[in-house]
Amino acid sequence: MKNIFVITGCAGAGKTTLIDALRKKGFCCAEEASREVIREGGLPGSVDFALLVMKKRIEQYNSAKDKVCFFDRGIPDILGYLTVFDNPVPKELSLAAKKYKYNKKVFFTEPWEDIFKNDSERMESFKIAEKVSVEIKKAYVGLGYEVVSLPKCSVAKRVEFISKQAGALK
């Protein structure tokens, strides 16, 4: 979908903060689905968890319709996580990653140790987050997306960069 943009990349590199800032600017935004699944009792790293996250992301995708919308991660992210943890990729996940297409331009938060923090829903170390980041980037590139690395700067400047790149200034 031309109007759905994904902000993805390394855990703890500011994606959720950017989504919150874009929402404050009046943009449609979708939350990180895996955090919701964790709060509901899902255990990260398993294929079952991945499928639950996939279903939530499909719901988000279908609800966006005709609006310019920014997503905190997309379906291809799940492929990267499964790869790092040596889990098989279910056929329905591979099919969903190909079926539910986002804008070709995907915004990527590179590993940024200075702002990385663990919390009750982000339990992986920075080293693991870096490995996942590499696999997520490979997943998007493998599906034909253009990965645009976000500059390491203030939230306001990152929001301006994203808005300009997306052609969606507000």
C-alpha positions as CSV (number, residue, x, y, z in Angstrom):
1,M,0.0,0.0,0.0
2,K,1.4,3.3,-1.1
3,N,0.1,5.1,2.0
4,I,1.3,2.8,4.7
5,F,4.8,3.4,5.9
6,V,6.8,1.2,8.2
7,I,9.3,2.4,10.8
8,T,11.4,-0.6,11.7
9,G,14.9,-1.5,12.7
10,C,16.8,-2.1,15.9
11,A,14.9,-2.5,19.2
12,G,15.4,0.4,21.5
13,A,16.4,2.8,18.7
14,G,13.4,5.2,19.0
15,K,10.7,3.7,16.8
16,T,7.9,4.0,19.4
17,T,9.0,7.6,20.3
18,L,8.8,8.5,16.6
19,I,5.4,6.9,16.2
20,D,4.2,8.9,19.2
21,A,5.6,12.1,17.8
22,L,4.0,11.5,14.4
23,R,0.7,10.8,16.1
24,K,0.9,14.2,17.9
25,K,1.4,15.8,14.4
26,G,-2.0,14.3,13.4
27,F,-0.9,11.2,11.5
28,C,-2.6,7.9,11.6
29,C,-0.2,5.5,13.5
30,A,-0.2,1.8,14.4
31,E,1.3,0.6,17.7
32,E,3.9,-2.2,17.9
33,A,1.8,-5.3,17.8
34,S,4.3,-7.6,19.6
35,R,4.1,-5.4,22.8
36,E,0.3,-5.9,22.8
37,V,0.8,-9.7,22.4
38,I,3.4,-9.7,25.3
39,R,0.9,-7.8,27.5
40,E,-1.7,-10.5,26.7
41,G,0.7,-13.2,27.9
42,G,2.4,-14.2,24.7
43,L,6.0,-15.4,24.9
44,P,8.4,-13.8,22.4
45,G,10.6,-16.0,20.2
46,S,8.2,-18.8,19.4
47,V,6.4,-19.5,16.2
48,D,3.0,-19.3,18.0
49,F,4.0,-15.8,19.2
50,A,5.0,-14.8,15.6
51,L,1.6,-15.9,14.3
52,L,-0.3,-13.9,16.9
53,V,1.8,-10.8,16.0
54,M,1.2,-11.5,12.3
55,K,-2.6,-11.5,12.9
56,K,-2.5,-8.2,14.8
57,R,-0.4,-6.6,12.1
58,I,-2.8,-7.8,9.4
59,E,-5.7,-6.2,11.4
60,Q,-3.7,-3.0,11.6
61,Y,-3.0,-3.1,7.9
62,N,-6.7,-3.7,7.0
63,S,-7.8,-0.8,9.3
64,A,-5.4,1.8,7.6
65,K,-7.2,1.8,4.2
66,D,-7.0,5.2,2.5
67,K,-5.1,7.2,5.2
68,V,-1.4,8.0,5.3
69,C,-0.4,5.8,8.2
70,F,2.9,5.0,10.0
71,F,3.4,1.5,11.5
72,D,5.7,0.6,14.4
73,R,7.1,-2.4,12.6
74,G,5.5,-4.5,9.8
75,I,4.9,-8.2,9.0
76,P,8.5,-8.7,7.5
77,D,10.0,-7.9,10.9
78,I,8.7,-11.2,12.2
79,L,10.8,-13.0,9.6
80,G,13.9,-11.4,11.0
81,Y,13.1,-12.4,14.6
82,L,12.4,-16.0,13.6
83,T,15.6,-16.2,11.7
84,V,17.7,-15.0,14.7
85,F,16.1,-17.5,17.0
86,D,16.5,-20.4,14.5
87,N,12.7,-20.9,14.2
88,P,11.1,-22.1,11.0
89,V,9.1,-19.5,9.1
90,P,5.5,-20.8,8.7
91,K,4.2,-20.7,5.2
92,E,1.3,-18.4,6.1
93,L,3.8,-15.9,7.4
94,S,5.8,-15.9,4.2
95,L,2.6,-15.5,2.2
96,A,1.4,-12.7,4.4
97,A,4.7,-10.8,4.0
98,K,4.3,-11.0,0.3
99,K,0.5,-10.2,0.2
100,Y,0.3,-7.2,2.6
101,K,2.6,-4.7,0.9
102,Y,3.6,-1.5,2.5
103,N,5.1,1.6,0.8
104,K,8.3,0.6,-0.9
105,K,10.2,3.1,1.3
106,V,10.8,1.6,4.8
107,F,12.3,3.8,7.5
108,F,15.0,2.0,9.5
109,T,16.3,2.8,12.9
110,E,19.9,1.7,13.1
111,P,21.3,0.3,16.3
112,W,21.9,3.2,18.8
113,E,23.3,2.0,22.0
114,D,23.2,5.5,23.6
115,I,19.4,5.4,23.8
116,F,18.9,1.6,24.1
117,K,16.9,0.6,27.2
118,N,15.3,-2.6,28.4
119,D,11.8,-2.6,29.8
120,S,9.1,-5.1,30.8
121,E,8.4,-5.9,27.1
122,R,12.0,-5.5,25.6
123,M,14.1,-8.1,27.3
124,E,16.8,-8.8,24.7
125,S,20.3,-7.4,25.1
126,F,21.7,-4.8,22.8
127,K,23.8,-7.5,21.1
128,I,20.7,-9.6,20.3
129,A,18.9,-6.4,19.2
130,E,21.7,-5.7,16.7
131,K,21.5,-9.3,15.3
132,V,17.7,-9.0,14.9
133,S,18.2,-5.6,13.2
134,V,20.5,-7.1,10.5
135,E,17.9,-9.9,9.8
136,I,15.0,-7.5,9.7
137,K,16.8,-5.4,7.1
138,K,17.6,-8.5,5.1
139,A,13.9,-9.5,5.2
140,Y,12.7,-6.1,3.8
141,V,15.4,-6.0,1.2
142,G,14.6,-9.5,0.1
143,L,11.0,-8.5,-0.3
144,G,11.9,-5.6,-2.6
145,Y,11.7,-2.7,-0.2
146,E,14.0,0.3,-0.2
147,V,15.4,0.6,3.3
148,V,16.0,4.3,4.3
149,S,18.2,4.6,7.4
150,L,17.1,7.3,9.8
151,P,19.7,9.8,11.0
152,K,20.7,9.7,14.7
153,C,19.4,13.1,15.8
154,S,16.6,14.6,17.7
155,V,13.1,13.3,17.5
156,A,11.9,16.5,15.9
157,K,14.5,16.2,13.1
158,R,13.8,12.5,12.6
159,V,10.0,13.3,12.3
160,E,10.8,16.1,9.8
161,F,13.0,13.7,7.8
162,I,10.3,11.0,7.7
163,S,7.6,13.5,6.8
164,K,9.7,14.8,3.9
165,Q,10.7,11.4,2.7
166,A,7.1,10.1,2.8
167,G,5.8,13.2,1.1
168,A,3.4,13.7,4.0
169,L,4.2,17.0,5.6
170,K,1.8,18.3,8.2
